[in-house]
Structure formats: C-alpha cells, structure tokens
Amino acid sequence: MSIILSSCAKAPQNFDLKSPSNQISLSFNLTDSGQPEYSVNYQGKQVITPSTLGWTLKNAQLTDGFEVKQIDHSNVDETWQMPWGERKNIQNHYNQSTVTLSKGQREIHLIFRAFDDGVAFRYEIPAEAPQDSIFLMNEQSEFNISQNLDAWSIPADFDSYEHLYKKTKLSEVKNANTPITLASEDQKLFLSIHEAALTDFAGMTLYKSDKNSLGLYSTLVPWPDKVLVRAKGHLRSPWRTIQIASKAGDLITSDMILNLNEPSKIQDESWIKPMKYVGVWWGMHIGHNTWTMGKRHGATTESAIDYINFAAENNIQAVLFEGWNTGWDKWGQKDAFDHITPYADFDLEKVAQYCKEKGISLIMHNETGGDIPSYEALIEKAYAKYQQLGSNAVKTGYAGGIMPRGQFHHGQFMVRHYRKVVETAAKYHLMLDAHEPIKDTGIRRTWPNMMTREGVRGMEWNGWSAGNPPAHHLVLPFTRGLSGPIDYTPGIFDLKYEKYKNRIPWNGSQETLDNARIHTTLAKQLALFVTLYSPMQMASDLIENYKGNPAFQFISDVPCDWDETKILDAAIGEHMITARRNGNNWYIGGATDENARTLSLSFDFLEPGKNYTATIYADNKDTDLEKNPTSYKIEKMQVDASTKLSIPCAESGGFAMTIIPQ
C-alpha cells in the first residue's frame, strides 16, 4: 500500500508499524520542526522512547525541516534455507514501512521493518539524487531506552573487539561496540542493539547521549579526513537493529540479523562445507613453538604429516598451519608477508598432496600485519594457487595497525577490503575464517563462504595473559555471538600447560607467561563446542594432548552444522544449556561461571516414544578449577522425552552430551 501526498495535502505526522504477531510496534513521528523520530513498544510497554533520526552531509543538514512526501507499506512472509548454520529452515516474516522525506530538492528514505523478534531501520539517499558525490559527516540515530537496564558491553574501539564484556547499568555505559545487550532485573525483557548488512559503509559504535542518561547515539568509524562514508550518487546505510525478547535464549535463536541481508550471490554452494580442524596454532601462543624458522618452528613438513594423520584418524576434516609462509621474521615491515612462498622447512606441495591422499582439507593461513595494499596486490595470485593445491579455505589475519596509516579496522576503507576478500575467495571456491575482522552483520546469508570470524577475546588470550574469566563464556553467546559465528578455538585439554617448560615469551613478560592458564575445567572445554557456535570449529590444543584421552571422543563426534538449535536454560554471565540437532542425533553443552552449581536438564525436546543413548562427559567429584581441572567422568544412560537429569558442575565447569536414538 502506498500513500502519496499532493502539494495541497496535509502530511501525516506519524504512523504505527506492527510486527506480524502485534507483539512489537514501532511508532514514527515527524516533530514540529520536521525532525523524524521513532519509538518502540513491546507487549504494550514502551521500550524505546522517542529517539531522533537524521544525517549530516558535507553540504546538507538532513536532520530537520522535512516533509513527508510518500509512505509505502508492505509485508513479507517467506522461508529460506541456509547451506549451513544453527538451523536449516529460517522464516523471514516482517511488516515494512518506507517513508520518503523531502527537504527542498533533496529526498531521503527511512525504511522500517517490524519482526516478531525486533525492529530495524535504515537510511537511503536514492540513486536519482542530484549530487555526484556524497560525504556523510554524521549520523544522528538515537536509541533512548525506557528504563535503566543491566548492560553487557565492551568499549567503543575502532580497531578491535577483543575486550572483556563488563556488566553495568545502562546509565554507566559511556560508549560501546555493538552488539550491546540489555536486560531488566526481573529477566522479562531483553534487548540487543546492533547492525545488519554492513556493506560499503563505516562500522557503527554507540556513545552515551548528553541529553538522556539512558540514551545512546550512533558514532561511525571515520576516514583519516574525518569523513565517515563516501559514496557516489546513492547512499544506503546498514540496518540499525534492536532485537527484543522475553527470554535470554530467544536472543540467540533470533534470525533477524540474517533476514536483513540479501539472499546468496553464490549459485553453486556445494563446495561450502562446515568442518572441524586442528593445527599448530596453540603451540605458538603458549610459547612452545614459533611462527618463524628455527628449532621450535611449528609449521614444518614433519609436523604437518603428523597433524594430517591425526585428523584422518579422528573425524577431523581439516588442518591449519600458521607460520608456513615467509615473512614472519619481518613482522611490522612494509610488504613483509609472502602468501605464496613457504619457509624452507615446509614443503607446501608435499603437504597439499598428502592432504588429498588422506581426504583432509588444507586451510591456508594469510597474516597481513594490516598491510592492505600488499595483500590486495597478491590476493588473486595467492587464491588461484590455493585452489590449484586443492585448498578450500583461508584463515586471514590483520594484527597490527592498518596500512595506509590513519585507517581503522572498522572504517569504510576496511569494510570494502573485507568484502573484496570474501568475493575473491568465492571466485576461487575458498571459505573464509577472518581474524581481526570487521564485525559480523549477517553477510553469511549473501556470501555463505564467509564462515566464521574472530572479533572476540578468544582462547589465545589464555596463552600469554591473565586469561579469560569463567563468566566470559557465559556472556559471549548473548553479546558477540548474536552477530554471528565465533572462531573462539575451544578444546584445550592441558589446562595449565604443565607439559611445556622453558616457554618463550613473545607477547608479555616471562612471569605472565609462566602463570598463564585456562580458567575452565576440561568438561567445560567440551561444552564450548556446542555453546559457542562456529561452522569451522578448531580443536585447538596440540594433538599430543588429545592422543589417548577418551574425552576427545566427544570432539571427534560433535558436528559443526545443525538442523535445529534450542536454548534449554540460560542466565547471562551465569550458566546456560544449549541443545543442537544434526539429523536424528542431539548434542548438548552446559556450562557455569565461577560458581559451582547443579544444572537441571529436561529431555522433553526429544521425540516422544523413542529411546536414546546419552553419553555424558562431566566434571567429576574431585574436579577442582584450581587444583584438579582436568578430572572428568564419562557415563552412559538411556533417556527419553520424560527423562529429567541434574548434573553437578564444578567452578567454571560444565558437561557435554551426545544423544543417539536406539
């Protein structure tokens, strides 16, 4: 439906847009000064109070003085399938209103969508805009929250997401990267503010409003000259998203971010396959091995053969060898890395051929050191080489400052680069795992070879710092995890690195290195394979720590592609139980924070009338986070849909479970 206003008609100042179930409504209003604003109600209560919208261009103020020229209403209800993901079938159901605002000769569109799990809006300057070049200098998107909710956030950082999430009241948040997650004290309202479909734009951060202690406003990552976004003739923002739920787990099972992205641009997706992998990565982070050649070099032909054999024998689909290529000894220099030439002790052709013989995928590693011009000059040749070798995936890295200097990891310059990489990778049938990335905003729907990314304070921090605290793993699924898959790299069994003496400090002092450890039990490490989702999932420990350990059977068994996902129990930062189904088999991960607790599990999600065999990997009676974190037990039992189970978990402990139909 379209409402077109004639020159003599009085423009409507407001309208309401309801979600399909009417649970959520978004109200639009044009103020007396002609400034657009919106508010949001959930279950009859206002959750976002009136919040203004607008853009400032280099030569135009598009914040007030508007008239409504046209309003278009539409709706969509469709179901589509992901080639991989947390679930196979995804419903995309929303109502939409597009408001055309005019100010003199200029037009701007505001597009609003209301889903049953949240709302989204975006800005658009249409292609017929008269200007040849558009320079966005400010975006005035406000998010005024109706109450002082609890907030889980990391600081606004134009270069990194690798921070610990801090729980505060919303009024104490000065600035934040997105997603930022909010919850009421009675645990009946949950919000998460983020963005979707970040394409040729700058990443959005949030800063505290100087007008409202419970308000946040958008701040975009700038170019060196302070311009935020450059465009020619047409400019469209990412979607600004507010996910809304009455249960914490419903934030995780929301598909709104994905649904706001365009359908896949890859016609033949048969080569895109989720997989588990192993590699020498962890040895370098704990100072046992080096990235560079020498007595402790991790990526050698000999070690590669050992890892390939282990993968082939243990239902691991791929291997990764960081430090295989020349340039690591020139870290920080211009044009340091050669992404084609291996070190002399790594026979790339031999390793690739052995992978083919064993049916194992070879993941190539490309560290750029942030040198973007150098990487872009080599990428076509390198990716063509990898395809010729039979590789089907690349792990990229952007550690360090961006070259050219003055650019940020999360600005438009780098958003364009990351997109160029994923499109080039698709051309050569390569899947991607990006480290030091731009945030995930659901582009895996459009480019499903964009499998996973870091963008998180992950496992590596435990190797050379005070490490990640026990609650960290119970916050991530409800914050960073809402944006998309996380390459956290779980699965460390040697939790105190007791086998490795005389480790080399490379990122911190010797004292810090000597005191580093993993702050979980071994059973919780298994649980992370279920609770932290990634379609490329690394079993990250050195394989010598897996050999002969019965607990590795769970890692061998657990898939990384799912037909269905359920959050059975959850309290942000405290505990959670996640169940995922692959075919007829279910896999469960349960975890707790620094507090020992008993987790209760009902199996009512199973098919009634069927019997299943459950294999449970759990903390033992003598498991102790400080003194005995590697103790665990394995039990088998018959379960059905009526079964209820209580599982004691140690401090920062947990359990993992396979459930197989009989």
C-alpha positions in Angstrom: 0.0 0.0 0.0 1.3 3.5 -0.9 0.2 6.9 0.4 1.2 9.7 -1.9 0.7 13.2 -0.8 -0.3 16.0 -3.1 1.1 19.5 -2.8 -2.0 20.7 -1.0 -2.5 17.7 1.3 -1.5 17.8 4.9 1.4 15.4 5.5 0.6 12.8 8.2 2.9 13.3 11.1 3.0 9.8 12.4 2.1 6.1 11.9 2.4 2.8 13.7 4.1 -0.2 12.2 3.2 -3.5 14.0 5.0 -6.8 13.9 3.2 -9.8 12.4 2.1 -11.0 15.9 1.3 -7.5 17.1 3.7 -8.0 20.0 6.0 -5.2 18.8 5.0 -1.9 17.4 7.2 0.9 16.0 5.8 4.5 16.0 7.1 7.1 13.6 6.6 10.8 14.1 7.7 14.0 12.4 8.2 16.7 15.0 7.0 20.3 14.7 10.5 21.2 13.4 10.3 18.5 10.8 12.7 16.1 12.5 12.0 12.3 12.2 11.8 10.3 15.4 10.7 6.8 16.3 9.7 4.8 19.5 9.1 1.1 20.1 6.6 -0.8 22.2 6.9 -4.4 23.3 3.9 -6.3 24.7 2.1 -2.9 25.3 5.0 -1.2 27.1 7.4 1.3 25.7 11.0 0.0 25.5 12.5 2.7 23.2 11.3 6.2 24.0 11.2 8.9 21.2 14.5 8.9 19.5 15.6 11.1 16.7 17.0 10.2 13.3 19.0 12.1 10.7 22.1 12.5 8.6 24.5 15.4 8.2 26.2 15.6 4.8 29.2 17.7 3.9 26.9 20.2 2.1 23.5 19.4 3.6 21.8 19.1 7.0 19.3 16.2 6.7 18.1 16.3 10.3 15.0 18.6 10.3 12.9 20.7 8.1 11.4 17.6 6.4 8.0 17.0 4.9 6.6 13.5 4.4 6.2 13.0 0.6 5.1 9.4 0.5 4.6 6.3 2.7 4.7 2.8 1.4 3.6 -0.2 3.4 4.4 -3.8 2.5 5.0 -7.2 4.2 7.0 -10.4 3.5 6.5 -13.9 4.8 8.9 -16.5 3.3 11.0 -19.4 4.4 14.5 -20.0 3.1 17.3 -22.4 3.8 20.9 -21.8 4.9 23.5 -24.1 3.3 24.9 -24.3 6.9 24.0 -22.8 10.2 22.4 -23.1 13.6 19.3 -24.3 11.9 18.3 -25.2 8.4 14.9 -23.5 7.8 14.6 -19.8 8.5 11.3 -17.8 8.4 11.6 -14.3 7.2 8.4 -12.6 8.3 8.0 -8.8 8.7 6.0 -5.7 8.0 7.7 -2.7 6.4 7.1 1.0 6.0 9.1 3.2 3.8 8.9 6.9 4.4 10.0 9.3 1.7 11.1 12.6 3.3 11.7 15.8 1.2 13.6 18.9 2.1 13.7 21.3 -0.8 15.2 19.4 -3.8 16.5 16.6 -1.6 14.9 13.3 -0.7 15.8 10.7 1.9 14.1 7.4 2.6 13.7 5.9 6.0 12.8 2.2 5.9 11.4 0.5 8.9 10.8 -3.2 9.5 9.0 -4.9 12.4 9.6 -8.6 13.1 8.3 -10.6 15.9 11.8 -10.6 17.4 12.7 -7.0 16.9 12.8 -3.9 14.7 15.2 -2.4 12.2 15.6 0.8 10.3 17.9 2.1 7.6 18.6 5.3 5.7 18.7 5.7 1.9 19.5 8.6 -0.4 18.0 7.4 -3.7 20.1 6.9 -6.9 18.3 9.8 -8.6 19.9 12.2 -6.1 21.3 15.2 -7.9 24.8 15.2 -6.3 27.6 13.3 -7.9 29.4 12.7 -4.6 28.1 12.2 -1.1 30.1 12.7 2.0 28.4 11.6 5.2 29.7 13.6 8.2 27.4 12.5 11.0 24.6 10.0 11.6 22.0 11.0 14.3 20.5 7.7 15.2 19.3 7.7 18.8 18.4 4.7 21.0 16.7 6.0 24.1 15.9 3.2 26.4 12.8 3.4 28.7 14.5 2.1 31.8 17.9 1.7 33.4 18.5 -1.9 32.3 21.5 -4.1 33.1 24.0 -3.8 30.2 26.8 -6.1 28.9 29.2 -4.2 26.7 32.7 -3.7 25.5 34.2 -0.2 24.9 33.8 1.5 21.5 37.0 0.7 19.7 37.7 1.5 16.1 40.2 -1.3 15.8 39.3 -4.3 18.0 36.5 -6.2 19.6 39.0 -8.2 21.8 37.8 -6.8 25.2 36.2 -8.4 28.2 32.5 -7.7 28.4 31.5 -5.7 31.5 28.2 -5.8 33.3 26.9 -2.4 34.4 23.7 -0.4 34.5 22.9 1.2 31.2 23.4 4.6 32.8 27.1 3.8 33.4 27.9 2.9 29.8 30.0 5.7 28.3 30.4 4.0 24.9 30.2 0.6 23.3 30.9 -1.5 20.3 27.9 -3.4 19.1 26.2 -5.7 19.9 25.4 -4.3 23.3 22.9 -6.5 25.3 20.4 -5.2 27.9 18.2 -6.9 30.4 15.6 -6.0 33.0 16.2 -7.0 36.6 13.1 -9.3 36.5 14.6 -11.1 33.4 11.4 -10.4 31.4 12.9 -8.0 28.9 16.0 -8.4 26.8 17.3 -6.1 24.1 20.3 -6.1 21.9 21.4 -3.2 19.7 23.5 -4.0 16.6 23.5 -3.5 12.8 22.9 -5.8 9.8 24.1 -5.8 6.2 27.2 -3.7 6.7 28.2 -3.1 3.1 30.4 -0.2 1.8 29.7 1.8 4.9 31.5 2.5 8.2 31.0 0.4 11.3 28.7 1.8 14.0 29.7 2.3 17.6 27.5 3.8 20.3 28.1 6.7 22.7 26.2 7.9 25.7 23.8 10.7 24.9 24.4 14.1 26.6 20.6 14.7 26.7 19.5 11.4 28.2 21.3 9.2 30.7 19.6 6.2 29.3 20.2 7.1 25.7 22.9 6.0 23.2 23.6 7.5 19.8 25.4 6.2 16.7 29.1 7.2 16.1 30.6 5.9 12.9 34.3 5.0 12.4 35.9 7.8 10.3 38.3 8.1 7.4 41.6 9.9 8.2 40.0 13.2 7.0 37.0 12.7 9.4 34.6 11.9 6.6 32.5 8.9 7.8 31.2 7.5 4.5 31.9 8.3 0.8 29.5 7.4 -2.0 28.6 8.5 -5.5 25.0 9.3 -6.3 23.4 6.8 -4.0 23.9 6.0 -0.3 22.3 3.3 1.8 23.1 2.6 5.4 23.2 -0.8 7.1 20.2 -1.7 9.1 20.2 -0.4 12.7 18.7 -3.3 14.7 17.0 -3.7 18.0 16.4 -7.4 18.9 13.7 -7.8 21.6 12.8 -10.9 23.6 11.3 -12.0 26.9 13.8 -14.8 27.4 17.6 -14.5 27.1 17.8 -17.7 24.9 15.4 -16.1 22.4 18.0 -13.6 21.5 20.3 -16.4 20.4 17.6 -18.2 18.3 16.6 -14.9 16.6 17.3 -14.8 12.8 16.5 -11.2 12.4 20.1 -10.2 11.6 20.4 -12.8 8.9 17.0 -11.9 7.4 18.0 -8.3 6.9 20.7 -9.4 4.5 20.3 -10.1 0.8 20.0 -13.7 -0.5 23.1 -15.7 -1.5 25.0 -14.5 -4.5 26.7 -17.9 -4.9 24.7 -20.1 -7.3 26.5 -23.4 -6.6 27.1 -23.7 -2.9 28.0 -27.4 -3.0 31.7 -26.6 -2.2 30.8 -24.8 1.0 31.1 -27.3 3.8 31.4 -26.8 7.6 34.3 -28.6 9.2 36.4 -29.2 12.3 40.1 -28.5 12.1 43.3 -28.9 14.0 46.7 -27.1 13.7 49.9 -25.9 15.3 48.4 -22.5 16.3 48.3 -23.1 20.1 51.9 -24.1 20.3 52.9 -20.6 19.2 50.6 -18.8 21.6 51.9 -20.6 24.7 55.5 -20.0 23.6 56.2 -23.7 22.9 56.7 -23.1 19.2 57.5 -20.2 16.9 56.0 -18.8 13.7 59.5 -18.3 12.3 62.0 -20.9 11.2 64.3 -22.4 13.8 64.5 -25.3 16.3 61.0 -24.6 17.6 59.2 -23.8 14.3 55.7 -25.1 14.4 54.8 -25.4 10.7 57.2 -27.9 9.4 56.6 -30.7 6.9 57.1 -33.3 9.6 54.6 -31.8 12.0 52.1 -31.3 9.1 52.2 -35.0 8.3 51.5 -35.8 11.9 48.5 -33.5 12.1 47.1 -34.7 8.8 47.3 -38.3 10.0 45.7 -37.4 13.3 42.8 -35.6 11.5 42.2 -38.5 9.2 42.0 -41.0 12.1 39.7 -38.9 14.3 36.9 -37.5 12.1 38.6 -34.1 11.8 38.0 -32.6 8.3 40.8 -30.0 8.0 44.3 -28.9 9.1 45.7 -25.4 9.5 49.4 -24.4 9.7 50.2 -20.9 10.7 53.7 -19.8 10.1 54.1 -21.8 6.9 54.9 -18.8 4.7 57.9 -16.4 4.6 57.6 -13.0 6.2 57.0 -13.7 9.9 60.6 -12.6 10.7 59.8 -9.3 9.1 56.7 -8.5 11.2 55.7 -4.9 11.0 57.6 -4.1 7.9 56.0 -3.0 4.6 55.5 -5.9 2.2 56.6 -8.3 4.9 54.5 -11.3 4.1 54.7 -13.5 1.0 51.4 -15.5 0.8 52.8 -17.9 -1.8 56.3 -18.8 -0.8 56.7 -21.4 2.0 59.6 -21.5 4.5 62.3 -23.9 3.5 61.2 -26.5 6.2 57.6 -26.6 4.9 57.1 -28.4 1.7 53.8 -26.9 0.6 53.3 -29.1 -2.4 54.0 -32.3 -0.5 51.7 -31.3 2.4 48.9 -30.4 -0.1 49.3 -33.7 -1.9 49.3 -35.7 1.4 46.0 -33.9 2.4 44.5 -35.0 -0.9 45.5 -38.6 -0.3 44.1 -38.6 3.2 40.9 -36.7 2.3 41.7 -33.8 4.5 41.2 -30.2 3.7 44.1 -27.8 3.8 43.3 -24.4 5.3 45.8 -21.8 4.1 46.8 -19.0 6.6 47.3 -15.4 5.4 48.5 -13.0 8.1 48.6 -9.5 6.6 50.0 -7.5 9.5 47.4 -4.9 8.4 49.3 -4.2 5.2 46.3 -3.9 2.9 47.9 -2.7 -0.3 50.4 -5.6 -0.2 47.7 -8.2 0.4 45.4 -6.9 -2.3 48.3 -7.0 -4.8 48.8 -10.7 -4.1 45.4 -12.0 -3.4 44.3 -13.1 -6.9 47.6 -15.0 -7.5 47.6 -16.5 -4.0 44.0 -17.7 -4.1 44.5 -19.2 -7.5 47.5 -21.0 -6.2 45.5 -22.3 -3.2 42.7 -23.6 -5.5 45.3 -25.4 -7.6 46.7 -27.0 -4.5 43.3 -28.3 -3.6 42.8 -26.0 -0.6 39.2 -25.0 0.2 39.6 -22.4 2.9 41.7 -19.4 4.0 42.2 -18.0 7.5 43.1 -14.3 7.3 44.7 -12.1 10.0 45.0 -8.3 10.4 47.0 -8.0 13.6 48.6 -4.6 14.0 47.8 -1.1 12.7 46.2 -0.8 9.2 48.4 0.4 6.3 47.9 3.0 4.9 48.3 4.6 8.3 45.3 6.6 9.6 42.8 3.9 8.6 40.9 1.9 11.2 40.0 -1.8 11.1 36.3 -0.9 11.3 36.0 2.0 8.9 34.6 2.1 5.3 38.1 1.5 3.8 38.4 -1.8 5.6 34.7 -2.8 5.2 35.4 -2.5 1.4 38.6 -4.6 1.8 36.9 -7.4 3.8 34.2 -7.6 1.2 36.7 -7.7 -1.6 38.4 -10.7 0.1 35.2 -12.7 0.6 34.1 -12.1 -3.0 37.6 -13.0 -4.4 37.5 -16.1 -2.2 34.2 -17.1 -3.6 35.6 -16.8 -7.1 38.2 -19.5 -6.2 35.8 -21.6 -4.1 37.5 -20.8 -0.8 35.8 -20.5 2.5 36.9 -17.8 4.9 37.8 -17.5 8.6 38.7 -13.9 9.4 40.7 -12.8 12.4 40.9 -9.1 13.5 37.8 -8.7 11.3 35.0 -6.3 10.8 32.0 -7.2 13.0 29.7 -9.9 11.6 26.4 -8.3 10.5 24.9 -11.4 8.8 26.6 -11.2 5.4 27.0 -15.0 5.6 23.5 -15.1 4.0 24.7 -13.2 1.0 28.2 -14.7 0.9 27.9 -18.1 2.6 31.6 -18.8 2.1 32.1 -16.2 4.9 32.1 -19.0 7.5 33.4 -17.6 10.8 35.5 -14.9 12.3 37.3 -14.0 15.5 36.3 -10.5 16.6 36.4 -11.6 20.2 38.7 -12.0 23.1 39.3 -15.7 22.3 41.3 -18.6 23.5 44.7 -17.2 22.6 44.4 -14.6 25.4 44.8 -17.5 27.9 48.2 -18.4 26.4 50.0 -15.1 27.3 47.9 -13.1 29.7 45.8 -13.3 32.8 43.3 -15.0 30.6 39.5 -15.0 30.2 37.5 -15.3 33.4 34.9 -18.1 33.9 31.9 -15.9 33.2 33.3 -14.8 29.8 32.0 -17.9 28.0 28.5 -17.3 29.5 28.4 -13.8 28.2 29.7 -14.3 24.7 26.6 -16.2 23.3 24.3 -13.3 24.4 26.6 -10.5 23.1 29.2 -11.1 20.4 27.5 -14.4 19.5 24.4 -12.5 18.4 26.2 -11.1 15.5 27.3 -14.5 14.1 29.7 -17.4 14.4 32.7 -17.1 16.7 36.1 -18.7 16.0 36.9 -18.9 19.7 39.1 -22.0 19.2 38.0 -24.2 22.2 39.2 -27.6 23.2 42.3 -27.2 25.4 43.0 -30.3 27.5 46.3 -29.3 29.0 44.7 -26.5 31.0 47.9 -25.4 32.9 50.5 -26.1 30.2 52.2 -28.5 32.6 53.9 -30.4 29.8 55.7 -27.3 28.4 58.6 -25.8 30.2 61.0 -23.1 29.1 58.3 -21.4 27.0 59.3 -18.4 25.0 57.7 -15.1 26.0 56.6 -13.3 22.8 53.7 -11.2 23.9 54.3 -10.2 27.5 56.7 -11.0 30.4 58.1 -14.3 31.3 56.3 -14.1 34.6 52.9 -13.6 32.9 53.6 -16.4 30.5 54.6 -18.8 33.4 51.4 -18.0 35.3 49.0 -18.2 32.3 46.4 -21.0 32.2 42.8 -21.8 31.1 40.2 -20.9 33.7 37.8 -23.7 33.0 37.6 -27.4 33.6 38.2 -29.9 30.8 34.5 -30.8 30.7 33.6 -27.1 30.1 36.1 -27.1 27.2 34.0 -29.8 25.6 30.8 -27.9 26.3 32.1 -24.9 24.3 31.9 -26.9 21.1 28.1 -26.7 21.5 27.5 -23.4 23.3 29.8 -21.3 21.1 28.8 -21.7 17.5 31.2 -21.9 14.6 30.8 -23.8 11.3 34.6 -24.0 11.2 35.4 -25.2 14.6 39.0 -25.7 15.8 40.1 -28.4 18.3 42.9 -26.0 19.3 45.2 -28.0 21.6 48.4 -29.7 20.4 47.4 -33.1 19.2 49.7 -34.8 21.6 47.3 -33.7 24.4 44.4 -35.4 22.6 46.0 -38.8 21.8 44.9 -41.5 24.2 42.4 -39.2 26.0 38.9 -40.6 26.0 37.4 -37.2 26.3 38.5 -36.4 22.7 35.7 -38.8 21.5 33.2 -36.0 22.0 35.2 -33.6 19.8 35.5 -36.4 17.2 31.7 -37.0 17.3 30.3 -33.5 17.6 29.3 -31.9 14.2 29.6 -28.1 13.4 26.4 -27.9 11.3 22.9 -28.1 12.7 19.3 -28.7 11.7 17.9 -27.2 14.9 19.1 -25.3 18.0 17.4 -24.9 21.4 18.5 -22.9 24.4 17.2 -25.1 27.3 18.3 -22.8 30.2 20.2 -19.6 30.4 21.1 -16.7 32.6 23.6 -14.2 31.0 27.0 -14.5 32.5 26.0 -17.3 34.9 25.0 -20.5 33.2 23.5 -22.0 30.1 22.4 -25.3 28.5 22.4 -25.5 24.7 21.0 -28.4 22.6 21.6 -28.8 18.9 20.4 -31.4 16.5 22.1 -32.9 13.5 19.9 -35.4 11.7 18.4 -37.6 14.4 21.3 -37.0 16.9 21.3 -34.3 19.6 24.4 -32.7 21.2 24.2 -30.7 24.4 26.6 -28.4 26.1 26.1 -27.0 29.6 28.4 -24.5 31.4 28.6 -22.4 34.5 30.6 -19.4 35.7 33.0 -19.2 38.7 30.2 -20.7 40.9 29.8 -24.4 41.2 26.2 -25.3 40.6 23.9 -28.2 39.6 22.3 -27.8 36.1 18.9 -29.3 35.6 18.0 -30.8 32.3 14.7 -31.9 30.9 14.7 -34.1 27.7 11.2 -33.1 26.6 12.6 -31.8 23.3 13.2 -35.4 22.3 10.7 -37.3 20.1 8.1 -38.9 22.3 8.0 -42.7 22.4 11.7 -43.1 21.4 14.6 -44.3 23.5 18.0 -42.7 23.2 21.5 -43.5 24.5 23.1 -40.5 26.2 26.9 -40.3 26.6 27.7 -37.7 29.3 31.1 -36.1 29.7 31.0 -34.2 33.0 33.0 -32.8 35.9 33.9 -35.5 38.5 33.6 -35.4 42.3 37.2 -34.4 42.6 37.2 -31.8 39.8 38.6 -28.5 41.1 39.2 -25.4 39.0 42.5 -24.6 40.7 43.8 -28.0 41.8 42.3 -30.6 39.5 40.6 -29.0 36.5 41.3 -31.9 34.1 39.3 -34.5 36.1 36.2 -35.7 34.4 33.9 -38.7 34.1 32.1 -40.4 31.2 28.7 -42.0 31.8 26.1 -43.7 29.6 22.4 -44.0 30.2 19.1 -44.5 28.5 16.9 -41.4 28.2 13.6 -40.5 26.6 11.4 -37.4 26.4 10.2 -37.9 30.0 13.7 -38.0 31.5 14.9 -35.3 33.9 18.5 -35.1 34.9 20.6 -33.0 37.4 24.3 -32.6 36.6 26.7 -31.1 39.2 29.2 -28.7 37.7 32.5 -27.6 39.4 33.6 -23.9 39.4 33.8 -22.8 35.8 32.8 -26.4 34.9 30.2 -28.0 32.7 29.2 -31.0 30.7 28.9 -32.2 27.1 26.5 -34.9 25.9 25.7 -36.9 22.8 22.2 -38.3 22.4 21.8 -41.0 19.8 18.5 -42.8 19.0 18.5 -46.5 19.8 
